[in-house]
Amino acid sequence: MNLQSRNKIEANFSMSSMTDMVFLLLIFFMLTSSFITPSGLPVNLPSSKTSTIEVQKVSVTVTKDLQYYVNDKRVTKGTLEGVLKSNLSGPNGVVVLHIDKSVPTEELVYVAGIATALEAKVSIATKPK
């Protein structure tokens, strides 16, 4: 007497839908990670209620020990204007200021004055509350 079943169950599992989901997640994370451009220097930014994302063309960082950086390259206070002039492409440039909250306001005004003299828009980086 033959008691074998005529319908055999296959133990295979299709992975095509799972690979599609992983591919879509990979694309999503690649696209969203490119929108964030953090500054690599240790600066304690002041906080504000509202925060907008500005396309960062030229980044000027002033640390708490009054060291100046333009696009993460250290410059002196005397050469700051020349470096900003060479990095700004024209009168519609954007300068984003990353200034530590313990730095005196005089330094902020100094850097913003140089940027506005070069006819660039000035934006101050803050962290949201």
N, C-alpha and C positions, 0 to 999 in steps of 0.2 A: 504494500500500500504506500503510495507516494503522497506525503503531506506537505510538500513544498509550495510556497506561495508563488503565484505567477507574477505578481506586482512586486518588484524589488524597489526598495527605498534607497536612494542615493544619499550619501552623507556629505555631499559637496555644499559649500556655502559661497554665494556670489559676493565678491568684494567690490564690485563696480560702483555701487551707490555710496559706499563708505569712502572710496577714493575720491569721488566727486565732492563729497562734503569736506574732506581734508583739503582738497585743492581750493575750494571756495573760501575756506577759513584762512588759508595761506595768503590768498590774494587780498582778503579783507585786512589782515594784519600788516601786510606790506604797504598797502595804501594809507592806512591810518598812522603808521609809524613815521611816514615821511612828512607829516604835517607838524611834527614837534621838533623844534630846533633849540634844544637847551644850551645854555652857556656852560662851558666846561670849567669855568673858574669858580672858586668858592666865594660867592657873594651872598650876603644875607639881604635879600630884597625887601623893600617895604611892602606892606599889604594894602589892598584897596578893595572896595565893594564890588566894582565892576572891572572886568579885565577883557580886553579885546586882543585878538591875535593879529599882529602886524608882520607883514612880509619883511624879513630881516635882510637888509642890504649890507649895512656896515654896523658892527657891534662895537661899542666903546664900553669898557669895563673899568671901574675904579674900585679897588679893594679897600678894606678898612685901614691898611697901612699906606694908602695913597700911592699905589702903583697903578700905572695906566696900561691898558691893553687895547689894541685895535684888532678885532677879529682874532682874538686869543694870542696875539703876538705882542710882547712887551715893548713899550715905547716910553720915552721920557716926556715930561711935561712940555719941554721946549720943542720937541719934534712932532708933537701931536697934530698941530695944524697942517704941517707938510704931509704927514701920513694920511690924514683925513682927506686932504685935497687930491692925493693920488688915488685913493680908494673910491671916492665919489665920482660917478660917471658923468654927472651933469647937474643942472639946477634942481632936478626932480628927485634927487637921491633921498634916501631914508636912513637916519642914524638912530639906532636903538641904544639907549643908555642903560647899562646894568650897573647901578651905583649902590654900594652897600649903605644900609640905613644909618650907620654910625659916621659916615663921611659928612663933613660940614657942607652946608648948602652952597657955600662959595665955590667949591669944586664943581658942583653940578652946574652952576651958572656959568662957570668958566668954559666947560666943555660944550654946553648948549649954545653959548655965545659964538664959539668957533664954528659950530655946525650951522647956525643961522647965518653967519657971515658968508659961509660957502653956499647959501641958498638951499639948504637941505631941510627936510622935515625932521623934527626931533620928536622921538617917542621915548617915554620912560618905562622901563620894564618893571612890573610889580608882580607879586604873587597874590592870587585870589584868597579871600578870607574863608 
